[in-house]
Amino acid sequence: MAERTLRVCALYPDLMNIYADRGNLLLLERRCQWRGIGFEVVAAGLGEGIDPDAHDLFYIGGAQDRDQALCAQDMVDTKREALHAAADAGRVVLGVCGGYQLLGHHYQLGDERIPGVELVDLHTVREDGPRLIGNVAIEVRLPGLTGTRVLAGFENHGGRTHLGPGAQPLGRVLKGHGNTGASGFEGVLRDHVIGTYLHGPLLPKNAWFADWLIATALALRCPPGGGNLARYASWARPTGSLLS
């Protein structure tokens, strides 16, 4: 029996799963398997509540505008309070593209305002101009790691995401467009809440980041003062990547 099990809750995996983002969950499962860690994933769909204490990591993928709007209102109605409780307890919440936009206050899509769950201080606006498309690389600095790392992926979004004055970006754009195409920043990071436009899928392109997510999520349930925390945290070193 595995010493630890990573418990993942995937929100709307049938509706918010474009650009092969299901590959992120598959990569998490494989990385856990190679480490001798159990892996459980539970889907939470329309009308279904979630238990903030039953999962270590909550994942929200991207969607087309119509499906995103449908899921957004449902997320506010049935999952908002639980997501806030999970984030406040230090659980990992990862939103990619459309999921990233729904972590904020709202997404203004023409005359329609799509609500967000307000986990982070940001809003998104569909502005005039071309979609922001192409390869992207950002420099990030994550809790528990020394120095900076590079995340690489592919972006394809029409919305421009504007961070509030107290919000911290996930990283600095080295190549590509990022949140607005002009700010020089990409994504958002608030404690263990992460939002990003990086597809690819994100985690297969950045195995070290998958290891950091697993280590961060599992560290919450390590015995106080135990050696597991240091052991898990060491995974995210680039030299420790099993795919390198």
ROFIZA-69934 format. One record per residue: residue in three letters; x, y, z of N, C-alpha, C in turn. Coordinates in steps of 0.2 Angstrom, whole numbers, padded with zeros to 4 digits, always signed. Example, Ala and Ser with C-alpha at 12.3 -4.5 7.8 and 13.67 -1.06 7.14 Angstrom:
2
ALA+0066-0028+0039+0062-0022+0039+0066-0016+0039;SER+0064-0011+0035+0068-0005+0036+0064+0000+0039;
END
This chain:
244
MET+0004-0006+0000+0000+0000+0000+0004+0006+0000;ALA+0002+0011-0004+0006+0017-0004+0007+0021+0002;GLU+0012+0024+0004+0013+0028+0010+0009+0034+0010;ARG+0008+0037+0004+0004+0043+0004+0000+0043-0003;THR-0006+0046-0003-0010+0046-0009-0012+0054-0011;LEU-0010+0056-0017-0012+0062-0019-0020+0062-0021;ARG-0024+0066-0018-0031+0066-0019-0033+0072-0023;VAL-0035+0071-0029-0036+0077-0034-0043+0077-0035;CYS-0046+0084-0036-0053+0085-0038-0052+0089-0044;ALA-0055+0086-0050-0055+0089-0056-0062+0092-0057;LEU-0062+0099-0058-0068+0102-0059-0070+0102-0066;TYR-0076+0100-0068-0079+0100-0075-0075+0097-0080;PRO-0072+0091-0079-0067+0088-0084-0070+0087-0090;ASP-0077+0086-0091-0080+0085-0097-0081+0091-0101;LEU-0082+0097-0098-0083+0103-0101-0077+0108-0102;MET-0073+0108-0097-0067+0112-0097-0061+0108-0098;ASN-0060+0106-0104-0054+0102-0106-0052+0102-0113;ILE-0050+0108-0115-0048+0109-0122-0040+0110-0122;TYR-0037+0109-0128-0030+0109-0129-0027+0104-0125;ALA-0030+0098-0124-0027+0092-0121-0025+0093-0114;ASP-0029+0097-0110-0027+0098-0104-0028+0092-0099;ARG-0031+0087-0101-0032+0081-0097-0025+0078-0096;GLY-0021+0079-0101-0014+0077-0100-0010+0079-0094;ASN-0013+0085-0091-0010+0087-0084-0012+0082-0079;LEU-0018+0079-0079-0020+0074-0074-0016+0068-0075;LEU-0015+0066-0081-0012+0060-0083-0004+0060-0080;LEU-0001+0066-0081+0006+0067-0079+0006+0066-0072;LEU+0002+0070-0068+0002+0069-0061+0001+0062-0058;GLU-0003+0058-0062-0004+0051-0060+0002+0047-0061;ARG+0006+0048-0067+0012+0045-0068+0017+0047-0064;ARG+0018+0053-0062+0024+0055-0058+0022+0052-0051;CYS+0016+0052-0048+0015+0048-0042+0016+0041-0042;GLN+0015+0038-0048+0016+0031-0048+0023+0029-0048;TRP+0027+0033-0051+0035+0032-0051+0038+0033-0044;ARG+0034+0037-0040+0037+0039-0034+0034+0034-0028;GLY+0030+0029-0030+0027+0025-0025+0021+0028-0022;ILE+0018+0033-0024+0013+0037-0021+0006+0035-0024;GLY+0001+0034-0020-0006+0033-0023-0009+0039-0026;PHE-0013+0038-0031-0017+0044-0034-0024+0042-0035;GLU-0028+0047-0033-0035+0047-0033-0038+0053-0037;VAL-0042+0053-0042-0045+0059-0045-0053+0058-0045;VAL-0056+0063-0042-0063+0064-0042-0066+0069-0046;ALA-0071+0068-0050-0073+0073-0055-0079+0077-0051;ALA-0079+0083-0052-0085+0087-0049-0088+0091-0055;GLY-0094+0090-0056-0097+0093-0062-0103+0098-0060;LEU-0107+0099-0065-0112+0104-0064-0117+0102-0058;GLY-0118+0106-0054-0123+0105-0048-0120+0101-0042;GLU-0114+0099-0043-0111+0095-0037-0106+0099-0033;GLY-0107+0099-0026-0103+0102-0022-0097+0098-0021;ILE-0092+0101-0017-0085+0098-0016-0084+0099-0009;ASP-0080+0094-0006-0077+0094+0001-0070+0097+0001;PRO-0069+0103+0004-0063+0106+0004-0057+0102+0008;ASP-0059+0098+0012-0055+0094+0016-0053+0087+0013;ALA-0057+0085+0008-0056+0078+0005-0051+0078-0001;HIS-0048+0083-0003-0044+0084-0008-0038+0088-0007;ASP-0032+0086-0010-0026+0090-0009-0025+0095-0014;LEU-0027+0094-0020-0026+0098-0026-0033+0098-0030;PHE-0035+0104-0032-0040+0106-0036-0038+0108-0043;TYR-0041+0105-0048-0039+0107-0055-0044+0109-0059;ILE-0043+0115-0063-0048+0118-0067-0045+0119-0074;GLY-0048+0116-0079-0045+0117-0086-0048+0123-0089;GLY-0047+0123-0096-0050+0128-0100-0056+0126-0104;ALA-0059+0130-0107-0066+0129-0111-0067+0134-0116;GLN-0071+0132-0121-0074+0137-0125-0079+0142-0121;ASP-0080+0148-0124-0084+0153-0120-0090+0150-0118;ARG-0094+0147-0122-0101+0145-0119-0100+0140-0113;ASP-0096+0135-0114-0095+0130-0108-0092+0134-0102;GLN-0088+0139-0103-0085+0142-0098-0090+0146-0094;ALA-0094+0149-0098-0100+0153-0094-0104+0149-0090;LEU-0106+0143-0093-0110+0138-0089-0107+0136-0083;CYS-0101+0134-0083-0097+0132-0078-0096+0137-0072;ALA-0095+0143-0075-0093+0149-0070-0099+0150-0065;GLN-0105+0150-0068-0111+0152-0063-0112+0146-0059;ASP-0111+0140-0061-0111+0134-0057-0106+0134-0051;MET-0100+0136-0053-0094+0136-0048-0096+0141-0043;VAL-0098+0147-0045-0100+0152-0040-0106+0149-0035;ASP-0111+0146-0038-0117+0144-0034-0115+0138-0030;THR-0111+0133-0032-0110+0127-0029-0103+0125-0026;LYS-0098+0129-0028-0091+0127-0026-0087+0133-0023;ARG-0090+0139-0023-0086+0145-0021-0083+0144-0014;GLU-0088+0143-0010-0086+0143-0003-0081+0138-0001;ALA-0082+0132-0004-0078+0126-0003-0071+0128-0006;LEU-0070+0131-0011-0064+0133-0014-0060+0138-0010;HIS-0064+0143-0007-0061+0147-0003-0058+0144+0004;ALA-0062+0139+0006-0060+0136+0012-0054+0132+0011;ALA-0054+0128+0005-0048+0124+0003-0042+0129+0002;ALA-0042+0134-0001-0037+0139-0002-0034+0142+0005;ASP-0039+0143+0009-0037+0146+0016-0033+0141+0020;ALA-0035+0134+0019-0031+0129+0022-0025+0127+0019;GLY-0023+0130+0013-0017+0129+0010-0017+0124+0005;ARG-0023+0122+0003-0023+0117-0003-0021+0120-0009;VAL-0019+0116-0014-0017+0118-0020-0023+0119-0025;VAL-0023+0125-0028-0028+0126-0033-0025+0128-0039;LEU-0026+0124-0045-0022+0126-0051-0028+0127-0057;GLY-0028+0133-0059-0032+0135-0065-0028+0136-0071;VAL-0030+0133-0077-0027+0134-0083-0031+0138-0088;CYS-0029+0143-0091-0033+0147-0096-0040+0149-0094;GLY-0045+0146-0096-0052+0148-0094-0053+0147-0086;GLY-0050+0141-0084-0050+0140-0076-0046+0146-0073;TYR-0041+0148-0076-0037+0154-0073-0041+0160-0072;GLN-0045+0161-0078-0049+0167-0078-0055+0167-0073;LEU-0057+0161-0071-0063+0160-0066-0060+0161-0059;LEU-0054+0161-0058-0051+0162-0051-0052+0169-0049;GLY-0053+0174-0053-0054+0181-0052-0061+0183-0050;HIS-0062+0190-0051-0068+0193-0050-0073+0191-0055;HIS-0071+0192-0062-0076+0191-0067-0072+0191-0074;TYR-0075+0189-0079-0073+0189-0086-0078+0193-0090;GLN-0076+0199-0092-0080+0203-0096-0080+0201-0104;LEU-0085+0198-0106-0085+0196-0113-0090+0200-0117;GLY-0088+0205-0120-0093+0210-0123-0098+0212-0118;ASP-0105+0211-0119-0110+0214-0114-0111+0209-0109;GLU-0108+0203-0109-0109+0198-0104-0103+0198-0099;ARG-0105+0198-0092-0100+0197-0087-0101+0191-0084;ILE-0095+0187-0085-0095+0180-0082-0092+0180-0075;PRO-0095+0178-0070-0093+0178-0063-0087+0174-0062;GLY-0083+0176-0057-0078+0171-0055-0078+0170-0047;VAL-0074+0166-0045-0075+0164-0038-0071+0168-0033;GLU-0067+0173-0036-0064+0178-0032-0059+0175-0027;LEU-0055+0170-0029-0049+0168-0025-0043+0172-0025;VAL-0043+0176-0031-0037+0181-0032-0040+0187-0035;ASP-0036+0192-0034-0038+0199-0036-0036+0200-0043;LEU-0040+0199-0048-0039+0200-0055-0046+0200-0059;HIS-0046+0203-0064-0052+0202-0069-0049+0202-0076;THR-0053+0199-0080-0051+0198-0087-0056+0201-0092;VAL-0054+0204-0097-0058+0208-0102-0056+0205-0109;ARG-0062+0204-0113-0060+0202-0120-0060+0209-0124;GLU-0054+0211-0125-0053+0217-0128-0052+0217-0136;ASP-0052+0222-0139-0051+0223-0146-0044+0221-0148;GLY-0043+0218-0153-0036+0216-0155-0036+0208-0156;PRO-0030+0206-0159-0029+0199-0160-0028+0195-0154;ARG-0030+0188-0155-0029+0183-0149-0021+0183-0148;LEU-0020+0182-0142-0013+0181-0140-0011+0173-0141;ILE-0007+0172-0146-0006+0165-0148+0002+0164-0149;GLY+0004+0158-0146+0011+0157-0148+0015+0153-0142;ASN+0021+0151-0143+0025+0148-0138+0026+0154-0132;VAL+0027+0152-0126+0028+0156-0121+0033+0153-0116;ALA+0037+0157-0113+0041+0155-0107+0041+0160-0102;ILE+0041+0158-0096+0041+0163-0090+0046+0161-0085;GLU+0049+0166-0081+0053+0164-0076+0049+0165-0069;VAL+0049+0160-0065+0045+0159-0059+0050+0158-0053;ARG+0047+0160-0047+0050+0159-0041+0045+0156-0036;LEU+0045+0150-0034+0040+0147-0031+0042+0145-0023;PRO+0037+0145-0019+0038+0144-0012+0041+0137-0011;GLY+0046+0137-0007+0050+0131-0005+0056+0129-0010;LEU+0056+0133-0015+0062+0132-0020+0067+0138-0020;THR+0073+0137-0020+0078+0142-0020+0079+0144-0028;GLY+0080+0150-0029+0081+0153-0036+0075+0153-0040;THR+0076+0154-0046+0071+0154-0051+0071+0148-0056;ARG+0065+0147-0059+0064+0141-0063+0061+0144-0070;VAL+0061+0140-0075+0057+0142-0081+0052+0138-0083;LEU+0046+0140-0084+0040+0137-0086+0039+0138-0093;ALA+0038+0133-0097+0037+0134-0105+0030+0131-0106;GLY+0027+0134-0112+0020+0131-0114+0018+0135-0120;PHE+0012+0134-0121+0008+0137-0127+0002+0141-0125;GLU+0002+0147-0127-0004+0152-0125-0009+0153-0131;ASN-0015+0153-0130-0020+0155-0135-0026+0158-0132;HIS-0026+0164-0131-0032+0167-0127-0034+0174-0130;GLY-0040+0176-0130-0042+0182-0132-0043+0187-0127;GLY-0044+0184-0120-0045+0189-0115-0038+0192-0112;ARG-0039+0198-0110-0033+0201-0106-0034+0201-0099;THR-0030+0198-0095-0031+0197-0088-0027+0202-0084;HIS-0030+0206-0080-0027+0212-0077-0027+0210-0069;LEU-0021+0210-0066-0020+0209-0059-0022+0215-0055;GLY-0025+0214-0049-0026+0219-0045-0019+0222-0041;PRO-0020+0227-0038-0013+0230-0035-0010+0226-0030;GLY-0014+0221-0027-0011+0217-0022-0009+0210-0024;ALA-0010+0209-0031-0009+0202-0034-0002+0201-0036;GLN+0000+0195-0035+0007+0193-0038+0007+0189-0044;PRO+0010+0191-0049+0010+0186-0055+0014+0180-0054;LEU+0012+0175-0058+0016+0169-0057+0023+0169-0059;GLY+0024+0173-0065+0031+0174-0067+0032+0180-0072;ARG+0038+0181-0074+0040+0186-0078+0041+0183-0085;VAL+0038+0187-0090+0038+0184-0097+0045+0185-0100;LEU+0047+0179-0102+0054+0179-0106+0053+0179-0114;LYS+0047+0175-0116+0045+0175-0123+0038+0174-0123;GLY+0034+0177-0127+0027+0177-0128+0024+0183-0126;HIS+0017+0182-0124+0013+0188-0123+0011+0189-0115;GLY+0009+0183-0112+0007+0184-0105+0000+0186-0104;ASN-0001+0189-0098-0008+0191-0096-0011+0196-0101;THR-0008+0201-0103-0011+0206-0107-0007+0207-0114;GLY-0001+0205-0115+0003+0206-0120+0007+0212-0120;ALA+0006+0216-0114+0010+0222-0113+0013+0222-0106;SER+0010+0219-0101+0012+0220-0094+0019+0217-0093;GLY+0021+0212-0096+0027+0208-0095+0027+0203-0090;PHE+0020+0201-0088+0019+0196-0083+0014+0191-0085;GLU+0015+0185-0082+0010+0180-0084+0008+0176-0078;GLY+0001+0175-0078-0002+0171-0072-0003+0174-0066;VAL-0004+0171-0061-0005+0173-0054-0003+0168-0049;LEU-0001+0170-0043+0001+0166-0038-0001+0169-0031;ARG-0005+0165-0028-0007+0168-0021-0006+0162-0016;ASP-0001+0161-0012+0000+0155-0008+0001+0149-0013;HIS-0004+0145-0012-0004+0139-0016-0010+0139-0022;VAL-0012+0145-0023-0017+0146-0029-0013+0148-0035;ILE-0013+0144-0040-0010+0146-0046-0014+0147-0052;GLY-0014+0152-0056-0017+0153-0062-0012+0154-0068;THR-0013+0151-0074-0009+0152-0079-0012+0151-0086;TYR-0010+0154-0091-0012+0153-0098-0008+0148-0101;LEU-0004+0145-0098+0001+0140-0102-0003+0133-0103;HIS-0003+0132-0109-0006+0125-0111+0001+0121-0113;GLY-0001+0115-0117+0005+0112-0120+0004+0104-0120;PRO+0001+0101-0116-0001+0103-0109+0005+0106-0105;LEU+0003+0109-0100+0008+0112-0095+0012+0107-0092;LEU+0009+0102-0088+0014+0098-0084+0018+0093-0088;PRO+0016+0090-0093+0021+0086-0097+0027+0090-0100;LYS+0026+0097-0101+0031+0101-0103+0036+0103-0098;ASN+0033+0102-0092+0037+0105-0086+0036+0100-0080;ALA+0040+0094-0081+0039+0089-0076+0041+0091-0069;TRP+0046+0095-0068+0048+0098-0062+0042+0102-0058;PHE+0038+0105-0062+0033+0109-0059+0027+0104-0057;ALA+0026+0099-0060+0021+0093-0058+0024+0091-0051;ASP+0030+0089-0051+0033+0087-0044+0032+0092-0039;TRP+0033+0098-0040+0032+0104-0035+0025+0104-0033;LEU+0020+0103-0037+0013+0103-0036+0012+0097-0031;ILE+0014+0091-0033+0013+0085-0029+0016+0086-0022;ALA+0023+0088-0022+0026+0089-0015+0023+0094-0011;THR+0020+0100-0014+0017+0105-0010+0010+0102-0007;ALA+0007+0099-0011+0000+0096-0009+0001+0091-0004;LEU+0006+0087-0004+0007+0081+0001+0010+0084+0007;ALA+0014+0089+0007+0017+0092+0012+0012+0094+0018;LEU+0006+0096+0016+0001+0098+0021+0000+0092+0026;ARG+0000+0086+0023-0002+0080+0027+0004+0076+0030;CYS+0010+0079+0030+0016+0076+0032+0016+0077+0040;PRO+0019+0072+0044+0019+0073+0051+0023+0079+0053;PRO+0021+0083+0058+0025+0089+0060+0032+0087+0061;GLY+0037+0090+0058+0044+0089+0060+0047+0082+0057;GLY+0042+0079+0053+0045+0073+0049+0049+0074+0044;GLY+0053+0069+0041+0057+0070+0036+0054+0070+0029;ASN+0048+0068+0029+0044+0068+0022+0044+0074+0018;LEU+0043+0080+0022+0043+0086+0019+0049+0088+0015;ALA+0055+0087+0018+0061+0088+0015+0062+0084+0009;ARG+0060+0077+0009+0061+0072+0004+0056+0074-0002;TYR+0050+0076+0000+0045+0078-0006+0048+0085-0009;ALA+0050+0089-0005+0052+0096-0008+0058+0095-0013;SER+0063+0090-0012+0069+0089-0016+0067+0086-0023;TRP+0061+0084-0024+0059+0082-0031+0059+0087-0036;ALA+0057+0093-0034+0056+0099-0038+0063+0101-0041;ARG+0069+0099-0038+0075+0101-0041+0076+0098-0048;PRO+0078+0103-0053+0078+0101-0060+0082+0094-0061;THR+0088+0094-0057+0092+0088-0058+0089+0082-0056;GLY+0083+0082-0052+0080+0076-0049+0074+0074-0054;SER+0073+0077-0060+0068+0075-0064+0069+0069-0067;LEU+0064+0064-0066+0064+0058-0069+0064+0058-0077;LEU+0062+0063-0080+0061+0064-0087+0067+0067-0090;SER+0072+0069-0086+0078+0073-0089+0083+0068-0091;
END
